[in-house]
Amino acid sequence: MDHAAQDWKNEARRILRLAWPVVMASLNWTLLQLTDVVVVGATGTHEVAGFGGSRAVTFITLMAAIGWMSGVLVFAAQADGAGEKHKTGDVYRQSLVLGAMIGLAGGVMLYALAEPLLAMMGVADAVIGISAEVARVMALAFPAQLILIAASNFLEGISHPRRVMVVNLMTLPVNAVLAWVMATGQFGFPAWGAYGAGLATAISLWIGAAAMLWAVRHVPDHAARNVRGLSAATLLAAVPGALKMGQFGLVPALASGLELAGFSWLIALSTKLGDVTSHAFQIVFATHNVTFGFALGFGSAAGVRAGNAVGEGVPQAARRRTLIAASLAFGVMAVQMVFLLTFGGVLAQAFPAGADVHLLAAAMLGVWAPFILFDGLQVVFMFALRSIGDQVAAGVNGILAFFLVTGGLGWFLVQQGFGPYALVWGSGAGMLVAALLNGGRFLWVTSRRS
């Protein structure tokens, strides 16, 4: 084997080591959401429609917050690549301060403005009451969710993603049991339906945040990184750095929020097409969250390795590392595409629902499945662009692809009478456009820097 081939193989192994724990952690979060859909589905299609409607605002707020925290992984990976472990501790404290500020602000906004935000997103009046109840209970857990994200991104940035995976896998059964008890009314509890599932998720998030902080505190090289220095004085001293980190994440936050606004617009449109379409689209959306978890794993790995290259003083290496991550992501997404095209009907029937919902969901999955190839690529290139300091362009690309194309095309096709299939065509078109924009931008920028 020649030297170039051996280098490719070694880098691929490193990317896989970074990617698979993130995939597992992402799948855990997805399974947490999937569990809620399954459990709520047992209480009725109307409850699922209300639960899905809540996501029209909670997912936008969450994804905007995740975008705002994007600097955590980038700054941690760059400091780690430069061999400056003591600086990674500074990044950690800054991330906690930023997460706390965003979490409190976002939680207050969600709690106080649930109904107006849902109405603005076009959620049907018939389910807006249920959706608002779920949104408010999720608002109570928003600070915990942001602390969890801050600690998770930090661990991924310093190449300790397995700890993130373990904590997330630990919280999954907790949420599953609580959702089953609170949504369906077990052990004397009222059958709270969608609200009960939301409350279970909120409790699980607080538990997960505490566990993730413990995981950071006990990293093997915690002394060199000084991650245990969390006094009031050190956190106060971290405020300027937190503000700088927040400034880095401002455009990604705007982009992430608008990207999810495009998808949330599709969710809102699905509620206007009837409970059957809304339930079927929740199955498609839940499936997308699973496939996206794989894409996110390779995206995170690409971001870490590109950030390491910048920290190491060899930014030109970011191109090769990212292209390796992109090829691996494409292969994994292709396997999933084949699975969905072959077993989409069986997958749809795994969700508690009527036969009409199952048939529609299977048909929608068949149209949507090929587009996940592009979803994997666009995520990898987006993370890499952020890590080489081109986060503004990545954000603009996301807005164009998922807000304008996904949301706009979905709305247009619904108006033209395409019905449920308008939702999947809008979703898929956004993935394709995002892959072309992010991939083209990355190749152009890195060719100029080589």
C-alpha positions as CSV (number, residue, x, y, z in Angstrom):
1,M,0.0,0.0,0.0
2,D,1.5,3.4,-1.0
3,H,1.9,6.3,1.4
4,A,-1.1,8.3,0.2
5,A,-3.4,5.3,0.5
6,Q,-2.2,4.6,4.0
7,D,-2.8,8.2,5.0
8,W,-6.3,8.0,3.6
9,K,-7.0,4.8,5.5
10,N,-5.6,6.2,8.8
11,E,-7.6,9.4,8.5
12,A,-10.8,7.4,7.6
13,R,-10.3,5.4,10.8
14,R,-9.9,8.5,12.9
15,I,-13.0,10.1,11.4
16,L,-14.9,6.9,12.1
17,R,-13.7,6.8,15.7
18,L,-15.0,10.4,16.1
19,A,-18.2,9.9,14.1
20,W,-19.7,6.7,15.5
21,P,-20.2,7.9,19.1
22,V,-21.8,11.1,17.8
23,V,-24.0,9.0,15.6
24,M,-25.1,7.0,18.6
25,A,-25.7,10.1,20.7
26,S,-27.7,11.7,17.9
27,L,-29.7,8.5,17.4
28,N,-30.4,8.5,21.1
29,W,-31.9,12.0,20.9
30,T,-33.8,10.9,17.8
31,L,-35.0,7.8,19.6
32,L,-36.1,10.0,22.5
33,Q,-38.2,12.0,20.0
34,L,-39.4,8.8,18.3
35,T,-40.4,7.3,21.6
36,D,-42.6,10.3,22.2
37,V,-44.3,10.0,18.8
38,V,-44.9,6.2,19.3
39,V,-46.2,6.7,22.9
40,V,-48.4,9.6,21.9
41,G,-49.6,7.7,18.9
42,A,-51.2,5.2,21.2
43,T,-53.3,8.0,22.7
44,G,-54.8,9.1,19.4
45,T,-53.9,10.8,16.1
46,H,-55.2,14.1,17.3
47,E,-52.7,14.1,20.2
48,V,-49.9,13.3,17.7
49,A,-51.0,16.2,15.5
50,G,-50.8,18.5,18.6
51,F,-47.5,17.1,19.6
52,G,-46.2,17.6,16.1
53,G,-47.5,21.1,16.0
54,S,-45.5,22.0,19.1
55,R,-42.3,21.2,17.2
56,A,-43.1,24.0,14.8
57,V,-41.7,26.4,17.5
58,T,-39.7,24.2,19.8
59,F,-37.5,22.8,17.1
60,I,-36.8,26.3,15.6
61,T,-35.8,27.6,19.0
62,L,-33.6,24.6,19.7
63,M,-31.8,24.6,16.4
64,A,-31.2,28.3,16.5
65,A,-29.6,27.8,20.0
66,I,-27.5,24.9,18.7
67,G,-26.3,27.1,15.8
68,W,-25.4,29.8,18.4
69,M,-23.3,27.2,20.3
70,S,-21.4,26.2,17.1
71,G,-18.3,28.0,18.2
72,V,-17.8,25.6,21.1
73,L,-16.8,22.6,18.9
74,V,-14.7,24.9,16.6
75,F,-12.8,26.7,19.4
76,A,-12.2,23.5,21.4
77,A,-11.0,21.6,18.3
78,Q,-8.6,24.4,17.3
79,A,-7.2,24.7,20.8
80,D,-6.8,21.0,21.0
81,G,-5.1,20.8,17.6
82,A,-2.6,23.4,18.7
83,G,-1.8,21.3,21.8
84,E,-3.1,24.1,24.2
85,K,-5.1,22.0,26.6
86,H,-5.3,24.8,29.2
87,K,-7.2,26.9,26.7
88,T,-9.8,24.2,26.2
89,G,-10.8,24.7,29.8
90,D,-11.4,28.4,29.0
91,V,-13.5,27.3,26.1
92,Y,-15.5,25.0,28.4
93,R,-16.4,27.8,30.9
94,Q,-17.3,30.1,28.1
95,S,-19.6,27.5,26.6
96,L,-21.4,27.0,29.9
97,V,-21.9,30.8,30.4
98,L,-23.2,31.2,26.8
99,G,-25.4,28.1,27.1
100,A,-26.9,29.4,30.4
101,M,-27.7,32.8,28.9
102,I,-29.3,31.4,25.7
103,G,-31.1,28.7,27.6
104,L,-32.8,31.2,30.0
105,A,-33.7,33.7,27.3
106,G,-35.1,31.0,25.0
107,G,-37.0,29.3,27.8
108,V,-38.7,32.5,28.9
109,M,-39.6,33.3,25.3
110,L,-41.1,29.9,24.6
111,Y,-43.1,29.9,27.8
112,A,-44.5,33.4,27.5
113,L,-45.2,33.4,23.8
114,A,-46.2,29.8,23.0
115,E,-49.7,30.5,21.5
116,P,-48.7,33.5,19.4
117,L,-45.6,31.8,18.0
118,L,-47.6,28.7,17.1
119,A,-50.3,30.8,15.4
120,M,-47.6,32.8,13.5
121,M,-46.2,29.5,12.2
122,G,-49.7,28.5,10.9
123,V,-50.5,25.6,13.3
124,A,-54.1,24.6,12.9
125,D,-56.5,26.1,15.5
126,A,-57.8,22.6,16.3
127,V,-54.5,21.5,17.9
128,I,-52.9,24.8,19.0
129,G,-54.0,24.3,22.6
130,I,-52.2,20.9,22.9
131,S,-49.2,22.3,21.0
132,A,-48.9,25.2,23.4
133,E,-49.0,23.0,26.5
134,V,-46.2,20.9,25.1
135,A,-44.1,24.0,24.1
136,R,-44.5,25.5,27.6
137,V,-43.3,22.3,29.4
138,M,-40.3,22.1,27.0
139,A,-39.5,25.7,27.8
140,L,-38.9,24.7,31.5
141,A,-36.1,22.4,30.3
142,F,-34.5,24.7,27.8
143,P,-31.7,26.0,30.1
144,A,-30.8,22.3,30.9
145,Q,-30.9,21.5,27.2
146,L,-28.4,24.3,26.4
147,I,-26.0,23.3,29.2
148,L,-26.2,19.7,27.9
149,I,-25.4,21.0,24.4
150,A,-22.5,23.1,25.6
151,A,-20.9,20.2,27.5
152,S,-21.6,17.8,24.6
153,N,-20.0,20.1,22.0
154,F,-17.0,20.6,24.2
155,L,-16.4,16.9,24.6
156,E,-16.8,16.3,20.8
157,G,-14.4,19.2,20.2
158,I,-11.6,17.6,22.4
159,S,-12.2,14.2,20.8
160,H,-14.1,12.6,23.6
161,P,-17.4,11.8,21.9
162,R,-17.9,8.5,23.6
163,R,-18.7,10.2,26.8
164,V,-21.5,12.1,25.1
165,M,-22.8,8.8,23.7
166,V,-22.8,7.1,27.1
167,V,-24.7,9.9,28.8
168,N,-27.3,10.1,26.1
169,L,-27.8,6.3,26.0
170,M,-28.3,6.5,29.7
171,T,-31.2,9.0,29.5
172,L,-33.1,7.1,26.7
173,P,-34.7,4.5,28.9
174,V,-35.5,7.1,31.5
175,N,-37.5,9.1,29.0
176,A,-39.1,6.0,27.5
177,V,-40.5,4.9,30.9
178,L,-41.6,8.4,31.9
179,A,-43.3,9.0,28.6
180,W,-45.2,5.8,28.8
181,V,-46.3,6.4,32.3
182,M,-47.3,10.1,31.9
183,A,-48.7,10.0,28.3
184,T,-50.8,6.8,28.7
185,G,-51.7,7.1,32.4
186,Q,-49.9,4.2,34.0
187,F,-49.6,3.5,37.8
188,G,-52.4,5.9,38.6
189,F,-51.1,8.9,36.7
190,P,-53.6,10.8,34.5
191,A,-53.3,10.1,30.7
192,W,-51.8,13.4,29.8
193,G,-51.1,12.4,26.1
194,A,-48.8,14.8,24.3
195,Y,-48.3,17.0,27.4
196,G,-47.2,13.9,29.4
197,A,-44.6,13.0,26.7
198,G,-43.3,16.6,26.7
199,L,-43.0,16.5,30.5
200,A,-41.1,13.2,30.4
201,T,-38.6,14.7,27.9
202,A,-38.1,17.8,30.0
203,I,-37.3,15.7,33.1
204,S,-34.9,13.6,31.1
205,L,-33.1,16.6,29.8
206,W,-32.4,17.9,33.3
207,I,-31.0,14.5,34.3
208,G,-28.9,14.4,31.1
209,A,-27.5,17.9,31.7
210,A,-26.3,16.9,35.2
211,A,-24.7,13.7,33.9
212,M,-23.0,15.5,31.0
213,L,-21.4,18.0,33.4
214,W,-20.1,15.0,35.4
215,A,-18.7,13.5,32.2
216,V,-16.7,16.6,31.5
217,R,-15.5,16.9,35.1
218,H,-14.0,13.4,34.9
219,V,-12.2,13.4,31.5
220,P,-8.8,11.6,31.9
221,D,-6.8,14.8,31.4
222,H,-9.1,17.1,33.5
223,A,-6.2,18.6,35.4
224,A,-4.3,19.8,32.3
225,R,-7.6,21.2,30.9
226,N,-8.7,22.7,34.2
227,V,-12.3,21.8,33.6
228,R,-13.1,21.7,37.2
229,G,-12.5,25.4,37.8
230,L,-16.1,26.5,37.9
231,S,-16.1,29.0,40.7
232,A,-18.2,32.2,40.4
233,A,-15.1,34.2,39.7
234,T,-13.9,32.0,36.8
235,L,-17.4,31.9,35.3
236,L,-17.6,35.7,35.5
237,A,-14.2,36.0,33.9
238,A,-15.5,33.8,31.1
239,V,-18.2,36.2,30.1
240,P,-16.1,38.2,27.5
241,G,-15.1,35.0,25.9
242,A,-18.7,33.7,25.9
243,L,-19.8,36.9,24.2
244,K,-17.1,36.4,21.5
245,M,-18.2,32.8,21.1
246,G,-21.8,34.0,20.8
247,Q,-20.7,36.5,18.1
248,F,-19.1,33.6,16.1
249,G,-22.4,31.7,16.3
250,L,-24.7,34.5,15.5
251,V,-25.0,33.8,11.8
252,P,-25.2,30.0,12.3
253,A,-27.9,30.6,14.9
254,L,-29.9,32.7,12.4
255,A,-29.4,30.2,9.7
256,S,-30.3,27.2,11.9
257,G,-33.4,28.9,13.1
258,L,-34.5,29.8,9.5
259,E,-33.6,26.3,8.3
260,L,-35.9,24.7,10.9
261,A,-38.5,27.4,10.1
262,G,-38.6,25.9,6.6
263,F,-39.2,22.4,8.0
264,S,-41.5,23.7,10.7
265,W,-43.5,25.4,8.0
266,L,-43.9,22.0,6.4
267,I,-45.1,20.6,9.8
268,A,-47.6,23.4,10.1
269,L,-48.8,22.8,6.5
270,S,-49.2,19.2,7.4
271,T,-51.7,20.1,10.2
272,K,-53.8,21.9,7.6
273,L,-53.9,18.8,5.3
274,G,-55.7,16.8,8.0
275,D,-54.7,14.5,10.9
276,V,-53.8,11.6,8.7
277,T,-51.3,13.7,6.7
278,S,-50.0,15.3,9.9
279,H,-49.4,11.9,11.5
280,A,-47.8,10.4,8.4
281,F,-45.5,13.4,8.0
282,Q,-44.5,13.0,11.7
283,I,-43.4,9.4,10.7
284,V,-41.4,10.8,7.8
285,F,-39.9,13.5,10.0
286,A,-39.0,11.0,12.8
287,T,-37.3,8.8,10.1
288,H,-35.4,11.9,8.9
289,N,-34.1,12.5,12.4
290,V,-32.7,8.9,12.4
291,T,-30.9,9.3,9.0
292,F,-29.8,12.8,10.0
293,G,-28.1,11.4,13.1
294,F,-25.7,9.5,10.9
295,A,-25.0,12.6,8.8
296,L,-24.4,14.6,12.0
297,G,-21.8,12.1,13.2
298,F,-19.7,12.5,10.1
299,G,-20.3,16.3,10.1
300,S,-19.1,16.6,13.7
301,A,-16.0,14.5,12.8
302,A,-15.3,16.6,9.8
303,G,-15.6,19.8,11.9
304,V,-13.3,18.5,14.6
305,R,-10.6,17.3,12.1
306,A,-10.8,20.5,10.0
307,G,-10.6,22.6,13.3
308,N,-7.6,20.5,14.4
309,A,-5.9,21.3,11.0
310,V,-6.4,25.0,11.6
311,G,-5.0,24.7,15.2
312,E,-2.1,22.6,14.0
313,G,-1.2,25.4,11.5
314,V,-1.8,23.2,8.4
315,P,-5.3,24.5,7.2
316,Q,-4.7,23.0,3.8
317,A,-5.2,19.5,5.4
318,A,-8.8,20.5,6.2
319,R,-9.7,19.8,2.5
320,R,-8.5,16.2,2.4
321,R,-9.9,15.4,5.8
322,T,-13.3,16.8,4.9
323,L,-13.5,15.0,1.6
324,I,-12.7,11.7,3.3
325,A,-15.5,12.4,5.8
326,A,-17.9,13.3,2.9
327,S,-17.1,10.0,1.0
328,L,-17.8,8.0,4.2
329,A,-21.0,9.8,4.9
330,F,-22.2,9.3,1.3
331,G,-21.6,5.5,1.6
332,V,-23.5,5.2,4.9
333,M,-26.4,7.3,3.6
334,A,-26.6,5.2,0.5
335,V,-27.1,2.1,2.6
336,Q,-29.9,3.8,4.5
337,M,-31.5,4.9,1.3
338,V,-31.7,1.4,0.0
339,F,-33.1,0.2,3.3
340,L,-35.9,2.8,3.2
341,L,-36.7,2.1,-0.4
342,T,-37.0,-1.6,0.4
343,F,-38.6,-1.6,3.8
344,G,-40.3,1.7,4.0
345,G,-43.7,0.1,4.3
346,V,-42.6,-2.2,7.2
347,L,-41.0,0.8,8.9
348,A,-44.2,2.9,8.7
349,Q,-46.2,0.0,10.2
350,A,-44.0,0.0,13.3
351,F,-45.6,3.3,14.3
352,P,-49.0,3.0,16.2
353,A,-51.5,4.4,13.6
354,G,-54.3,3.5,11.3
355,A,-53.9,1.8,8.0
356,D,-54.5,5.0,6.1
357,V,-51.6,6.7,8.0
358,H,-49.3,3.7,7.3
359,L,-50.1,3.7,3.6
360,L,-49.5,7.4,3.2
361,A,-46.3,7.4,5.3
362,A,-44.8,4.5,3.2
363,A,-45.6,6.3,0.0
364,M,-44.0,9.6,1.2
365,L,-40.9,7.7,2.4
366,G,-40.5,6.2,-1.1
367,V,-40.4,9.7,-2.7
368,W,-38.2,11.2,0.1
369,A,-35.5,8.5,0.6
370,P,-33.1,9.3,-2.3
371,F,-32.6,12.8,-1.1
372,I,-30.8,11.7,2.1
373,L,-27.7,11.2,0.0
374,F,-27.4,15.0,-0.3
375,D,-28.4,15.5,3.3
376,G,-25.2,13.7,4.4
377,L,-23.0,15.7,2.2
378,Q,-24.4,19.1,3.1
379,V,-23.9,18.5,6.8
380,V,-20.3,17.4,6.4
381,F,-19.4,20.5,4.3
382,M,-21.4,22.8,6.6
383,F,-19.4,21.7,9.7
384,A,-16.1,22.0,7.8
385,L,-16.9,25.5,6.6
386,R,-17.6,26.6,10.2
387,S,-14.3,25.1,11.4
388,I,-12.2,26.9,8.7
389,G,-13.9,30.2,9.7
390,D,-16.4,30.4,6.8
391,Q,-19.5,30.1,9.0
392,V,-21.2,33.1,7.5
393,A,-21.2,31.6,4.0
394,A,-22.4,28.3,5.5
395,G,-25.2,30.1,7.2
396,V,-26.3,31.9,4.1
397,N,-26.3,28.6,2.2
398,G,-28.6,27.1,4.8
399,I,-31.0,29.9,4.7
400,L,-31.3,29.7,0.9
401,A,-31.7,25.9,0.8
402,F,-33.9,25.2,3.8
403,F,-35.9,28.4,4.4
404,L,-36.4,29.6,0.9
405,V,-36.4,26.3,-1.0
406,T,-37.8,23.8,1.5
407,G,-40.3,26.2,3.1
408,G,-41.1,28.1,-0.1
409,L,-41.4,25.2,-2.4
410,G,-43.4,23.2,0.1
411,W,-45.9,26.0,0.4
412,F,-46.1,26.6,-3.3
413,L,-46.7,22.9,-4.1
414,V,-49.4,22.6,-1.4
415,Q,-51.1,25.6,-3.0
416,Q,-50.8,23.9,-6.4
417,G,-52.7,20.8,-5.1
418,F,-49.8,18.4,-4.6
419,G,-51.1,17.5,-1.2
420,P,-48.9,15.4,1.2
421,Y,-46.2,14.9,-1.5
422,A,-45.5,18.6,-1.5
423,L,-44.0,18.2,1.9
424,V,-41.5,15.6,0.9
425,W,-40.6,17.3,-2.4
426,G,-39.9,20.6,-0.5
427,S,-37.8,18.7,2.1
428,G,-35.8,16.9,-0.5
429,A,-35.2,19.9,-2.7
430,G,-33.7,21.8,0.2
431,M,-31.2,18.9,0.9
432,L,-30.1,18.9,-2.7
433,V,-29.6,22.7,-2.9
434,A,-27.7,22.7,0.4
435,A,-25.3,20.0,-0.7
436,L,-24.6,21.9,-4.0
437,L,-24.1,25.2,-2.2
438,N,-22.0,24.0,0.8
439,G,-20.0,21.6,-1.3
440,G,-19.3,24.1,-4.0
441,R,-18.3,26.8,-1.4
442,F,-16.0,24.5,0.5
443,L,-14.2,23.3,-2.6
444,W,-13.8,26.8,-3.9
445,V,-12.5,28.2,-0.6
446,T,-10.1,25.4,0.1
447,S,-8.7,25.4,-3.5
448,R,-7.8,29.1,-3.0
449,R,-6.0,28.3,0.3
450,S,-4.1,25.3,-0.9
